[in-house]
C-alpha cells in the first residue's frame, strides 16, 4: 500500500523508517543555548515541534534507530520516548 500512513501511531508503512515521538531534556548548563542544541538534533534527523524553555525540553519525532545518536548530542541530558496510554477502565 504505497503512500499509506497509519496516523494513530508513529509507524509509517510507506517505506520510510519508523518514527517515535520524543522529549529531549537539555542539561542545566545548556538551557541558555537550547536553540543550538535543537539545531544539532535537527541536523541528525530530529523533527523539532516545540521548545519548552521553562523546563529545558524539546519535543518532536526521530527515527527509531536515531535515539542513540540524539543521546550523544552535547547538551542533551536524556531522550525519552512516548509511552502508549491505555484507556481507563470504567467502573460500574
N, CA, C and O atoms as a CHARMM CRD file, in Angstrom:
* protein
*
  368
    1    1 UNK  N      0.83800  -1.18600   0.00000 PROA 1      0.00000
    2    1 UNK  CA     0.00000   0.00000   0.00000 PROA 1      0.00000
    3    1 UNK  C      0.87900   1.24400   0.00000 PROA 1      0.00000
    4    1 UNK  O      1.06900   1.84300   1.05900 PROA 1      0.00000
    5    2 UNK  N      1.41100   1.65000  -1.11500 PROA 2      0.00000
    6    2 UNK  CA     2.28100   2.81300  -1.14900 PROA 2      0.00000
    7    2 UNK  C      1.53200   4.07400  -0.71700 PROA 2      0.00000
    8    2 UNK  O      0.37400   4.28600  -1.07700 PROA 2      0.00000
    9    3 UNK  N      2.20800   4.88300   0.04400 PROA 3      0.00000
   10    3 UNK  CA     1.64400   6.14800   0.48300 PROA 3      0.00000
   11    3 UNK  C      0.73000   6.06100   1.69100 PROA 3      0.00000
   12    3 UNK  O      0.28900   7.09300   2.19600 PROA 3      0.00000
   13    4 UNK  N      0.43600   4.87700   2.16300 PROA 4      0.00000
   14    4 UNK  CA    -0.44100   4.71900   3.31700 PROA 4      0.00000
   15    4 UNK  C      0.31600   5.06200   4.59100 PROA 4      0.00000
   16    4 UNK  O      1.41700   4.55900   4.81600 PROA 4      0.00000
   17    5 UNK  N     -0.26600   5.91200   5.42000 PROA 5      0.00000
   18    5 UNK  CA     0.34500   6.28400   6.69100 PROA 5      0.00000
   19    5 UNK  C     -0.65200   5.99500   7.79100 PROA 5      0.00000
   20    5 UNK  O     -1.78300   6.48100   7.75500 PROA 5      0.00000
   21    6 UNK  N     -0.24400   5.21800   8.75700 PROA 6      0.00000
   22    6 UNK  CA    -1.07000   4.92800   9.91400 PROA 6      0.00000
   23    6 UNK  C     -0.94800   6.10600  10.86700 PROA 6      0.00000
   24    6 UNK  O      0.06500   6.23700  11.55400 PROA 6      0.00000
   25    7 UNK  N     -1.95700   6.96400  10.92200 PROA 7      0.00000
   26    7 UNK  CA    -1.85500   8.22300  11.64800 PROA 7      0.00000
   27    7 UNK  C     -1.98200   8.07600  13.16300 PROA 7      0.00000
   28    7 UNK  O     -1.52200   8.95200  13.89400 PROA 7      0.00000
   29    8 UNK  N     -2.57200   7.02900  13.64200 PROA 8      0.00000
   30    8 UNK  CA    -2.76100   6.90000  15.08500 PROA 8      0.00000
   31    8 UNK  C     -1.50600   6.40400  15.79100 PROA 8      0.00000
   32    8 UNK  O     -1.47300   6.35900  17.02100 PROA 8      0.00000
   33    9 UNK  N     -0.49600   6.04000  15.05500 PROA 9      0.00000
   34    9 UNK  CA     0.76200   5.59200  15.64400 PROA 9      0.00000
   35    9 UNK  C      1.90000   6.30400  14.93400 PROA 9      0.00000
   36    9 UNK  O      1.67800   7.02600  13.96300 PROA 9      0.00000
   37   10 UNK  N      3.10100   6.10500  15.40900 PROA 10     0.00000
   38   10 UNK  CA     4.24300   6.74800  14.81300 PROA 10     0.00000
   39   10 UNK  C      4.92600   5.86800  13.77000 PROA 10     0.00000
   40   10 UNK  O      5.96600   6.25200  13.23400 PROA 10     0.00000
   41   11 UNK  N      4.37200   4.71400  13.47300 PROA 11     0.00000
   42   11 UNK  CA     4.94800   3.81900  12.47700 PROA 11     0.00000
   43   11 UNK  C      4.45700   4.21100  11.10600 PROA 11     0.00000
   44   11 UNK  O      3.26900   4.47500  10.91700 PROA 11     0.00000
   45   12 UNK  N      5.36200   4.25200  10.14900 PROA 12     0.00000
   46   12 UNK  CA     5.00000   4.58000   8.77800 PROA 12     0.00000
   47   12 UNK  C      5.08800   3.31500   7.94100 PROA 12     0.00000
   48   12 UNK  O      6.01900   2.52300   8.08800 PROA 12     0.00000
   49   13 UNK  N      4.12300   3.13500   7.07300 PROA 13     0.00000
   50   13 UNK  CA     4.08900   1.94900   6.24500 PROA 13     0.00000
   51   13 UNK  C      4.41100   2.31100   4.79800 PROA 13     0.00000
   52   13 UNK  O      4.26700   1.46700   3.91300 PROA 13     0.00000
   53   14 UNK  N      4.83100   3.50700   4.54200 PROA 14     0.00000
   54   14 UNK  CA     5.07900   3.95200   3.17200 PROA 14     0.00000
   55   14 UNK  C      6.55600   3.86400   2.79100 PROA 14     0.00000
   56   14 UNK  O      7.00700   4.61700   1.92900 PROA 14     0.00000
   57   15 UNK  N      7.31400   2.96700   3.41000 PROA 15     0.00000
   58   15 UNK  CA     8.69300   2.75700   3.01200 PROA 15     0.00000
   59   15 UNK  C      9.70800   3.55100   3.81000 PROA 15     0.00000
   60   15 UNK  O     10.90400   3.27600   3.70800 PROA 15     0.00000
   61   16 UNK  N      9.28600   4.51400   4.59200 PROA 16     0.00000
   62   16 UNK  CA    10.22500   5.28100   5.41100 PROA 16     0.00000
   63   16 UNK  C     10.47500   4.58000   6.73400 PROA 16     0.00000
   64   16 UNK  O      9.71500   3.70200   7.14200 PROA 16     0.00000
   65   17 UNK  N     11.55400   4.98100   7.40000 PROA 17     0.00000
   66   17 UNK  CA    11.87600   4.38200   8.69400 PROA 17     0.00000
   67   17 UNK  C     10.80800   4.74600   9.72200 PROA 17     0.00000
   68   17 UNK  O     10.24500   5.83900   9.66800 PROA 17     0.00000
   69   18 UNK  N     10.52400   3.83300  10.66400 PROA 18     0.00000
   70   18 UNK  CA     9.54300   4.14100  11.71300 PROA 18     0.00000
   71   18 UNK  C     10.04600   5.27900  12.59600 PROA 18     0.00000
   72   18 UNK  O     11.23200   5.35300  12.91600 PROA 18     0.00000
   73   19 UNK  N      9.12600   6.17000  12.98700 PROA 19     0.00000
   74   19 UNK  CA     9.47900   7.29700  13.83800 PROA 19     0.00000
   75   19 UNK  C      8.82300   7.13700  15.19200 PROA 19     0.00000
   76   19 UNK  O      7.78900   6.48400  15.33300 PROA 19     0.00000
   77   20 UNK  N      9.44800   7.75100  16.18600 PROA 20     0.00000
   78   20 UNK  CA     8.87700   7.76500  17.52800 PROA 20     0.00000
   79   20 UNK  C      8.82300   9.20700  18.01900 PROA 20     0.00000
   80   20 UNK  O      9.67700  10.03000  17.68900 PROA 20     0.00000
   81   21 UNK  N      7.80200   9.48600  18.81200 PROA 21     0.00000
   82   21 UNK  CA     7.67700  10.81100  19.43200 PROA 21     0.00000
   83   21 UNK  C      8.60800  10.84000  20.63900 PROA 21     0.00000
   84   21 UNK  O      8.62200   9.90400  21.43800 PROA 21     0.00000
   85   22 UNK  N      9.39000  11.91800  20.77200 PROA 22     0.00000
   86   22 UNK  CA    10.35800  12.00300  21.86300 PROA 22     0.00000
   87   22 UNK  C     10.31800  13.35900  22.55700 PROA 22     0.00000
   88   22 UNK  O      9.87500  14.36100  21.99500 PROA 22     0.00000
   89   23 UNK  N     10.79300  13.35300  23.79100 PROA 23     0.00000
   90   23 UNK  CA    11.07900  14.56600  24.54700 PROA 23     0.00000
   91   23 UNK  C     12.57700  14.52900  24.83400 PROA 23     0.00000
   92   23 UNK  O     13.09000  13.55700  25.38800 PROA 23     0.00000
   93   24 UNK  N     13.26800  15.59400  24.45400 PROA 24     0.00000
   94   24 UNK  CA    14.71000  15.69300  24.64400 PROA 24     0.00000
   95   24 UNK  C     14.96800  16.66600  25.78100 PROA 24     0.00000
   96   24 UNK  O     14.69800  17.85900  25.64600 PROA 24     0.00000
   97   25 UNK  N     15.48300  16.17400  26.89300 PROA 25     0.00000
   98   25 UNK  CA    15.79900  17.02600  28.04800 PROA 25     0.00000
   99   25 UNK  C     17.20300  17.58300  27.86300 PROA 25     0.00000
  100   25 UNK  O     18.13600  16.85800  27.51700 PROA 25     0.00000
  101   26 UNK  N     17.33400  18.87400  28.09900 PROA 26     0.00000
  102   26 UNK  CA    18.60100  19.57700  27.93600 PROA 26     0.00000
  103   26 UNK  C     19.25100  19.76800  29.30800 PROA 26     0.00000
  104   26 UNK  O     18.56000  20.02300  30.29500 PROA 26     0.00000
  105   27 UNK  N     20.57100  19.64700  29.36800 PROA 27     0.00000
  106   27 UNK  CA    21.27700  19.82600  30.63900 PROA 27     0.00000
  107   27 UNK  C     21.11300  21.25400  31.14000 PROA 27     0.00000
  108   27 UNK  O     20.87200  22.16700  30.35100 PROA 27     0.00000
  109   28 UNK  N     21.24200  21.45100  32.44900 PROA 28     0.00000
  110   28 UNK  CA    21.09100  22.78000  33.04400 PROA 28     0.00000
  111   28 UNK  C     22.04500  23.79700  32.42200 PROA 28     0.00000
  112   28 UNK  O     21.66200  24.94200  32.18300 PROA 28     0.00000
  113   29 UNK  N     23.27800  23.38700  32.16100 PROA 29     0.00000
  114   29 UNK  CA    24.24300  24.33800  31.60600 PROA 29     0.00000
  115   29 UNK  C     24.00400  24.62800  30.12600 PROA 29     0.00000
  116   29 UNK  O     24.62000  25.54500  29.58200 PROA 29     0.00000
  117   30 UNK  N     23.12300  23.86900  29.45400 PROA 30     0.00000
  118   30 UNK  CA    22.84100  24.10100  28.03600 PROA 30     0.00000
  119   30 UNK  C     21.50100  24.79000  27.79800 PROA 30     0.00000
  120   30 UNK  O     21.15800  25.08200  26.65200 PROA 30     0.00000
  121   31 UNK  N     20.73800  25.05500  28.85900 PROA 31     0.00000
  122   31 UNK  CA    19.42300  25.68400  28.68800 PROA 31     0.00000
  123   31 UNK  C     19.54900  27.04800  28.00500 PROA 31     0.00000
  124   31 UNK  O     18.68800  27.41500  27.20500 PROA 31     0.00000
  125   32 UNK  N     20.57700  27.78000  28.30000 PROA 32     0.00000
  126   32 UNK  CA    20.78600  29.09600  27.67800 PROA 32     0.00000
  127   32 UNK  C     21.08400  29.01400  26.19100 PROA 32     0.00000
  128   32 UNK  O     20.97100  30.01600  25.48400 PROA 32     0.00000
  129   33 UNK  N     21.46000  27.85000  25.70700 PROA 33     0.00000
  130   33 UNK  CA    21.73900  27.65600  24.28400 PROA 33     0.00000
  131   33 UNK  C     20.87700  26.53200  23.71700 PROA 33     0.00000
  132   33 UNK  O     21.32100  25.74200  22.88300 PROA 33     0.00000
  133   34 UNK  N     19.63100  26.48100  24.19300 PROA 34     0.00000
  134   34 UNK  CA    18.73200  25.39700  23.80100 PROA 34     0.00000
  135   34 UNK  C     18.48200  25.38600  22.29300 PROA 34     0.00000
  136   34 UNK  O     18.28700  24.31900  21.71100 PROA 34     0.00000
  137   35 UNK  N     18.48400  26.55500  21.65700 PROA 35     0.00000
  138   35 UNK  CA    18.27000  26.58800  20.21000 PROA 35     0.00000
  139   35 UNK  C     19.43300  25.95500  19.45300 PROA 35     0.00000
  140   35 UNK  O     19.23000  25.33600  18.40800 PROA 35     0.00000
  141   36 UNK  N     20.65000  26.10500  19.97400 PROA 36     0.00000
  142   36 UNK  CA    21.79900  25.46400  19.33400 PROA 36     0.00000
  143   36 UNK  C     21.72800  23.94000  19.50800 PROA 36     0.00000
  144   36 UNK  O     22.06900  23.18200  18.60000 PROA 36     0.00000
  145   37 UNK  N     21.28100  23.51300  20.68300 PROA 37     0.00000
  146   37 UNK  CA    21.10600  22.06900  20.91800 PROA 37     0.00000
  147   37 UNK  C     20.03300  21.54300  19.96500 PROA 37     0.00000
  148   37 UNK  O     20.19500  20.46900  19.38500 PROA 37     0.00000
  149   38 UNK  N     18.94600  22.28600  19.79900 PROA 38     0.00000
  150   38 UNK  CA    17.87400  21.88500  18.88200 PROA 38     0.00000
  151   38 UNK  C     18.40200  21.78700  17.45100 PROA 38     0.00000
  152   38 UNK  O     18.06400  20.84900  16.72900 PROA 38     0.00000
  153   39 UNK  N     19.21800  22.73800  17.04400 PROA 39     0.00000
  154   39 UNK  CA    19.78300  22.71600  15.68700 PROA 39     0.00000
  155   39 UNK  C     20.66900  21.49400  15.48400 PROA 39     0.00000
  156   39 UNK  O     20.63700  20.87200  14.42200 PROA 39     0.00000
  157   40 UNK  N     21.45500  21.14900  16.49200 PROA 40     0.00000
  158   40 UNK  CA    22.31400  19.96800  16.39400 PROA 40     0.00000
  159   40 UNK  C     21.46300  18.70400  16.28200 PROA 40     0.00000
  160   40 UNK  O     21.80100  17.78800  15.53200 PROA 40     0.00000
  161   41 UNK  N     20.36900  18.65800  17.02300 PROA 41     0.00000
  162   41 UNK  CA    19.47000  17.49900  16.95900 PROA 41     0.00000
  163   41 UNK  C     18.78500  17.43200  15.58900 PROA 41     0.00000
  164   41 UNK  O     18.66500  16.35300  15.00700 PROA 41     0.00000
  165   42 UNK  N     18.33800  18.57700  15.07700 PROA 42     0.00000
  166   42 UNK  CA    17.70100  18.59700  13.75700 PROA 42     0.00000
  167   42 UNK  C     18.66700  18.12100  12.67400 PROA 42     0.00000
  168   42 UNK  O     18.26100  17.43600  11.73600 PROA 42     0.00000
  169   43 UNK  N     19.92600  18.47800  12.80000 PROA 43     0.00000
  170   43 UNK  CA    20.93000  18.05200  11.81800 PROA 43     0.00000
  171   43 UNK  C     21.08400  16.53400  11.79500 PROA 43     0.00000
  172   43 UNK  O     21.57800  15.97200  10.81700 PROA 43     0.00000
  173   44 UNK  N     20.66000  15.87200  12.87000 PROA 44     0.00000
  174   44 UNK  CA    20.75900  14.41100  12.96300 PROA 44     0.00000
  175   44 UNK  C     19.43000  13.72300  12.67600 PROA 44     0.00000
  176   44 UNK  O     19.29200  12.52200  12.91000 PROA 44     0.00000
  177   45 UNK  N     18.44700  14.47400  12.16800 PROA 45     0.00000
  178   45 UNK  CA    17.17300  13.87800  11.78200 PROA 45     0.00000
  179   45 UNK  C     16.01500  14.11400  12.72800 PROA 45     0.00000
  180   45 UNK  O     14.92100  13.60200  12.49200 PROA 45     0.00000
  181   46 UNK  N     16.22500  14.87800  13.79700 PROA 46     0.00000
  182   46 UNK  CA    15.15600  15.18700  14.75200 PROA 46     0.00000
  183   46 UNK  C     14.18200  16.15300  14.09900 PROA 46     0.00000
  184   46 UNK  O     14.58900  17.20200  13.60100 PROA 46     0.00000
  185   47 UNK  N     12.89600  15.80800  14.09600 PROA 47     0.00000
  186   47 UNK  CA    11.84400  16.67900  13.58300 PROA 47     0.00000
  187   47 UNK  C     11.29700  17.48100  14.76600 PROA 47     0.00000
  188   47 UNK  O     10.43100  17.00400  15.50000 PROA 47     0.00000
  189   48 UNK  N     11.79900  18.67900  14.94100 PROA 48     0.00000
  190   48 UNK  CA    11.53800  19.52700  16.10200 PROA 48     0.00000
  191   48 UNK  C     10.15500  20.16500  15.99400 PROA 48     0.00000
  192   48 UNK  O      9.85800  20.85200  15.01600 PROA 48     0.00000
  193   49 UNK  N      9.30600  19.93700  17.00600 PROA 49     0.00000
  194   49 UNK  CA     7.95900  20.50800  17.00400 PROA 49     0.00000
  195   49 UNK  C      7.79000  21.64600  17.99300 PROA 49     0.00000
  196   49 UNK  O      7.11400  22.62700  17.68400 PROA 49     0.00000
  197   50 UNK  N      8.38300  21.54200  19.17300 PROA 50     0.00000
  198   50 UNK  CA     8.22200  22.62200  20.14500 PROA 50     0.00000
  199   50 UNK  C      9.38700  22.66300  21.12700 PROA 50     0.00000
  200   50 UNK  O     10.10100  21.68200  21.33300 PROA 50     0.00000
  201   51 UNK  N      9.54500  23.83700  21.71900 PROA 51     0.00000
  202   51 UNK  CA    10.58400  24.05900  22.72100 PROA 51     0.00000
  203   51 UNK  C      9.91000  24.52700  24.00700 PROA 51     0.00000
  204   51 UNK  O      9.19400  25.52800  24.01200 PROA 51     0.00000
  205   52 UNK  N     10.14000  23.80000  25.09100 PROA 52     0.00000
  206   52 UNK  CA     9.60600  24.18100  26.39600 PROA 52     0.00000
  207   52 UNK  C     10.75700  24.83800  27.17000 PROA 52     0.00000
  208   52 UNK  O     11.48600  24.17800  27.91000 PROA 52     0.00000
  209   53 UNK  N     10.89500  26.14900  26.97700 PROA 53     0.00000
  210   53 UNK  CA    12.02800  26.87900  27.54700 PROA 53     0.00000
  211   53 UNK  C     12.10400  26.76800  29.06200 PROA 53     0.00000
  212   53 UNK  O     13.18900  26.60600  29.62100 PROA 53     0.00000
  213   54 UNK  N     10.96800  26.85500  29.72200 PROA 54     0.00000
  214   54 UNK  CA    10.94100  26.85200  31.18300 PROA 54     0.00000
  215   54 UNK  C     11.50700  25.60400  31.82200 PROA 54     0.00000
  216   54 UNK  O     12.05300  25.65900  32.92400 PROA 54     0.00000
  217   55 UNK  N     11.38200  24.47700  31.13900 PROA 55     0.00000
  218   55 UNK  CA    11.87400  23.22000  31.69600 PROA 55     0.00000
  219   55 UNK  C     13.04100  22.64200  30.90100 PROA 55     0.00000
  220   55 UNK  O     13.58400  21.60200  31.27200 PROA 55     0.00000
  221   56 UNK  N     13.43000  23.30300  29.81600 PROA 56     0.00000
  222   56 UNK  CA    14.56600  22.84900  29.02000 PROA 56     0.00000
  223   56 UNK  C     14.31600  21.55800  28.28700 PROA 56     0.00000
  224   56 UNK  O     15.12100  20.62900  28.34900 PROA 56     0.00000
  225   57 UNK  N     13.17700  21.49900  27.57800 PROA 57     0.00000
  226   57 UNK  CA    12.80700  20.27800  26.86000 PROA 57     0.00000
  227   57 UNK  C     12.43200  20.62100  25.41900 PROA 57     0.00000
  228   57 UNK  O     11.76600  21.62200  25.15600 PROA 57     0.00000
  229   58 UNK  N     12.87300  19.77200  24.49800 PROA 58     0.00000
  230   58 UNK  CA    12.49400  19.84200  23.09600 PROA 58     0.00000
  231   58 UNK  C     11.57200  18.66700  22.81400 PROA 58     0.00000
  232   58 UNK  O     11.80100  17.57300  23.32900 PROA 58     0.00000
  233   59 UNK  N     10.53300  18.86900  22.00800 PROA 59     0.00000
  234   59 UNK  CA     9.66300  17.75800  21.64700 PROA 59     0.00000
  235   59 UNK  C      9.63400  17.61000  20.13800 PROA 59     0.00000
  236   59 UNK  O      9.82600  18.57500  19.39900 PROA 59     0.00000
  237   60 UNK  N      9.39000  16.37800  19.69100 PROA 60     0.00000
  238   60 UNK  CA     9.30000  16.12600  18.26400 PROA 60     0.00000
  239   60 UNK  C      9.38100  14.65200  17.96400 PROA 60     0.00000
  240   60 UNK  O      9.03900  13.81300  18.79700 PROA 60     0.00000
  241   61 UNK  N      9.84300  14.33900  16.75200 PROA 61     0.00000
  242   61 UNK  CA     9.94500  12.96300  16.28500 PROA 61     0.00000
  243   61 UNK  C     11.35700  12.68300  15.81200 PROA 61     0.00000
  244   61 UNK  O     12.08200  13.58800  15.39900 PROA 61     0.00000
  245   62 UNK  N     11.73600  11.41400  15.87900 PROA 62     0.00000
  246   62 UNK  CA    13.01200  10.95800  15.33600 PROA 62     0.00000
  247   62 UNK  C     12.82400   9.51400  14.88400 PROA 62     0.00000
  248   62 UNK  O     11.97000   8.79600  15.40300 PROA 62     0.00000
  249   63 UNK  N     13.62300   9.10300  13.92100 PROA 63     0.00000
  250   63 UNK  CA    13.58900   7.70300  13.50300 PROA 63     0.00000
  251   63 UNK  C     13.94100   6.83700  14.70000 PROA 63     0.00000
  252   63 UNK  O     14.80100   7.19800  15.50300 PROA 63     0.00000
  253   64 UNK  N     13.28600   5.70700  14.81900 PROA 64     0.00000
  254   64 UNK  CA    13.50400   4.83000  15.97100 PROA 64     0.00000
  255   64 UNK  C     14.96500   4.43400  16.12500 PROA 64     0.00000
  256   64 UNK  O     15.44800   4.25300  17.24300 PROA 64     0.00000
  257   65 UNK  N     15.66500   4.30000  15.00900 PROA 65     0.00000
  258   65 UNK  CA    17.07600   3.92100  15.10400 PROA 65     0.00000
  259   65 UNK  C     18.00000   5.12200  15.34000 PROA 65     0.00000
  260   65 UNK  O     19.22000   4.96200  15.35900 PROA 65     0.00000
  261   66 UNK  N     17.43600   6.31600  15.51900 PROA 66     0.00000
  262   66 UNK  CA    18.23700   7.51400  15.76100 PROA 66     0.00000
  263   66 UNK  C     18.27800   7.95900  17.21400 PROA 66     0.00000
  264   66 UNK  O     18.86500   8.99500  17.52500 PROA 66     0.00000
  265   67 UNK  N     17.66500   7.19500  18.10400 PROA 67     0.00000
  266   67 UNK  CA    17.61800   7.58100  19.51600 PROA 67     0.00000
  267   67 UNK  C     19.00800   7.67200  20.13100 PROA 67     0.00000
  268   67 UNK  O     19.31100   8.63400  20.83700 PROA 67     0.00000
  269   68 UNK  N     19.84100   6.69700  19.87600 PROA 68     0.00000
  270   68 UNK  CA    21.18500   6.68300  20.47000 PROA 68     0.00000
  271   68 UNK  C     22.01200   7.86500  19.99500 PROA 68     0.00000
  272   68 UNK  O     22.80600   8.41400  20.75900 PROA 68     0.00000
  273   69 UNK  N     21.83500   8.25800  18.75000 PROA 69     0.00000
  274   69 UNK  CA    22.58400   9.39600  18.20600 PROA 69     0.00000
  275   69 UNK  C     22.17700  10.68400  18.91600 PROA 69     0.00000
  276   69 UNK  O     23.03300  11.50500  19.24800 PROA 69     0.00000
  277   70 UNK  N     20.88000  10.86900  19.15100 PROA 70     0.00000
  278   70 UNK  CA    20.41400  12.07200  19.85400 PROA 70     0.00000
  279   70 UNK  C     20.96900  12.14300  21.26900 PROA 70     0.00000
  280   70 UNK  O     21.30800  13.22300  21.75500 PROA 70     0.00000
  281   71 UNK  N     21.06100  11.00800  21.92200 PROA 71     0.00000
  282   71 UNK  CA    21.55300  10.97800  23.30600 PROA 71     0.00000
  283   71 UNK  C     22.99800  11.42500  23.41700 PROA 71     0.00000
  284   71 UNK  O     23.43700  11.82800  24.49400 PROA 71     0.00000
  285   72 UNK  N     23.75100  11.36200  22.31700 PROA 72     0.00000
  286   72 UNK  CA    25.15800  11.75500  22.33800 PROA 72     0.00000
  287   72 UNK  C     25.40400  13.21600  21.98000 PROA 72     0.00000
  288   72 UNK  O     26.54900  13.66700  21.98500 PROA 72     0.00000
  289   73 UNK  N     24.34100  13.96500  21.66800 PROA 73     0.00000
  290   73 UNK  CA    24.49300  15.38700  21.33400 PROA 73     0.00000
  291   73 UNK  C     24.92500  16.15400  22.57400 PROA 73     0.00000
  292   73 UNK  O     24.38300  15.95400  23.66100 PROA 73     0.00000
  293   74 UNK  N     25.89800  17.02700  22.40100 PROA 74     0.00000
  294   74 UNK  CA    26.36400  17.85500  23.51800 PROA 74     0.00000
  295   74 UNK  C     25.21800  18.72100  24.03700 PROA 74     0.00000
  296   74 UNK  O     24.57200  19.43300  23.26700 PROA 74     0.00000
  297   75 UNK  N     24.97300  18.65600  25.32400 PROA 75     0.00000
  298   75 UNK  CA    23.89200  19.42700  25.93500 PROA 75     0.00000
  299   75 UNK  C     22.62100  18.63600  26.15500 PROA 75     0.00000
  300   75 UNK  O     21.68900  19.13800  26.78500 PROA 75     0.00000
  301   76 UNK  N     22.55500  17.40800  25.65200 PROA 76     0.00000
  302   76 UNK  CA    21.37400  16.56700  25.85300 PROA 76     0.00000
  303   76 UNK  C     21.57100  15.73700  27.11300 PROA 76     0.00000
  304   76 UNK  O     22.56400  15.02400  27.25700 PROA 76     0.00000
  305   77 UNK  N     20.62100  15.84200  28.00900 PROA 77     0.00000
  306   77 UNK  CA    20.64500  15.07500  29.25500 PROA 77     0.00000
  307   77 UNK  C     20.00200  13.70100  29.06100 PROA 77     0.00000
  308   77 UNK  O     20.54800  12.68400  29.48800 PROA 77     0.00000
  309   78 UNK  N     18.82300  13.68400  28.40500 PROA 78     0.00000
  310   78 UNK  CA    18.09200  12.43600  28.21500 PROA 78     0.00000
  311   78 UNK  C     17.15600  12.55400  27.02500 PROA 78     0.00000
  312   78 UNK  O     16.74400  13.65100  26.64800 PROA 78     0.00000
  313   79 UNK  N     16.82600  11.41600  26.44100 PROA 79     0.00000
  314   79 UNK  CA    15.83800  11.33100  25.36600 PROA 79     0.00000
  315   79 UNK  C     14.81100  10.29400  25.80500 PROA 79     0.00000
  316   79 UNK  O     15.13000   9.11800  25.98000 PROA 79     0.00000
  317   80 UNK  N     13.57800  10.74700  25.97700 PROA 80     0.00000
  318   80 UNK  CA    12.50100   9.86000  26.42900 PROA 80     0.00000
  319   80 UNK  C     11.50200   9.65100  25.30300 PROA 80     0.00000
  320   80 UNK  O     11.12500  10.60400  24.62200 PROA 80     0.00000
  321   81 UNK  N     11.07300   8.41400  25.10400 PROA 81     0.00000
  322   81 UNK  CA    10.08000   8.13100  24.07500 PROA 81     0.00000
  323   81 UNK  C      8.67900   8.16200  24.67500 PROA 81     0.00000
  324   81 UNK  O      8.48400   7.93800  25.87000 PROA 81     0.00000
  325   82 UNK  N      7.72100   8.44500  23.81500 PROA 82     0.00000
  326   82 UNK  CA     6.32600   8.46000  24.23800 PROA 82     0.00000
  327   82 UNK  C      5.89200   7.04800  24.59700 PROA 82     0.00000
  328   82 UNK  O      6.23700   6.08600  23.91000 PROA 82     0.00000
  329   83 UNK  N      5.15200   6.93600  25.65400 PROA 83     0.00000
  330   83 UNK  CA     4.61300   5.64100  26.06800 PROA 83     0.00000
  331   83 UNK  C      3.14200   5.58600  25.70100 PROA 83     0.00000
  332   83 UNK  O      2.43300   6.58900  25.78500 PROA 83     0.00000
  333   84 UNK  N      2.69100   4.42500  25.30000 PROA 84     0.00000
  334   84 UNK  CA     1.28300   4.25900  24.95700 PROA 84     0.00000
  335   84 UNK  C      0.43700   4.44200  26.21100 PROA 84     0.00000
  336   84 UNK  O      0.77900   3.94400  27.28300 PROA 84     0.00000
  337   85 UNK  N     -0.64400   5.14500  26.06700 PROA 85     0.00000
  338   85 UNK  CA    -1.55900   5.36100  27.18500 PROA 85     0.00000
  339   85 UNK  C     -2.80100   4.52400  26.93300 PROA 85     0.00000
  340   85 UNK  O     -3.49000   4.68900  25.92700 PROA 85     0.00000
  341   86 UNK  N     -3.06600   3.63500  27.85700 PROA 86     0.00000
  342   86 UNK  CA    -4.23700   2.78200  27.72400 PROA 86     0.00000
  343   86 UNK  C     -5.46700   3.49400  28.26200 PROA 86     0.00000
  344   86 UNK  O     -5.37300   4.24700  29.23100 PROA 86     0.00000
  345   87 UNK  N     -6.62600   3.26500  27.63900 PROA 87     0.00000
  346   87 UNK  CA    -7.84500   3.89600  28.14300 PROA 87     0.00000
  347   87 UNK  C     -8.15400   3.41700  29.56300 PROA 87     0.00000
  348   87 UNK  O     -7.91600   2.26400  29.92200 PROA 87     0.00000
  349   88 UNK  N     -8.68300   4.33300  30.34100 PROA 88     0.00000
  350   88 UNK  CA    -9.03100   3.98400  31.71900 PROA 88     0.00000
  351   88 UNK  C    -10.24800   3.06400  31.72300 PROA 88     0.00000
  352   88 UNK  O    -11.17000   3.23400  30.92500 PROA 88     0.00000
  353   89 UNK  N    -10.23800   2.10200  32.61900 PROA 89     0.00000
  354   89 UNK  CA   -11.36800   1.19700  32.76000 PROA 89     0.00000
  355   89 UNK  C    -12.51400   1.94000  33.43700 PROA 89     0.00000
  356   89 UNK  O    -12.30600   2.71700  34.36900 PROA 89     0.00000
  357   90 UNK  N    -13.69000   1.69300  32.96700 PROA 90     0.00000
  358   90 UNK  CA   -14.86600   2.32900  33.58800 PROA 90     0.00000
  359   90 UNK  C    -15.35900   1.45300  34.72400 PROA 90     0.00000
  360   90 UNK  O    -15.44500   0.23100  34.60300 PROA 90     0.00000
  361   91 UNK  N    -15.67800   2.10000  35.81900 PROA 91     0.00000
  362   91 UNK  CA   -16.22800   1.37900  36.96400 PROA 91     0.00000
  363   91 UNK  C    -17.74700   1.34100  36.84700 PROA 91     0.00000
  364   91 UNK  O    -18.37900   2.32300  36.45800 PROA 91     0.00000
  365   92 UNK  N    -18.30400   0.22700  37.17800 PROA 92     0.00000
  366   92 UNK  CA   -19.76100   0.09800  37.07100 PROA 92     0.00000
  367   92 UNK  C    -20.43800   0.64000  38.27700 PROA 92     0.00000
  368   92 UNK  O    -21.66600   0.61300  38.36000 PROA 92     0.00000
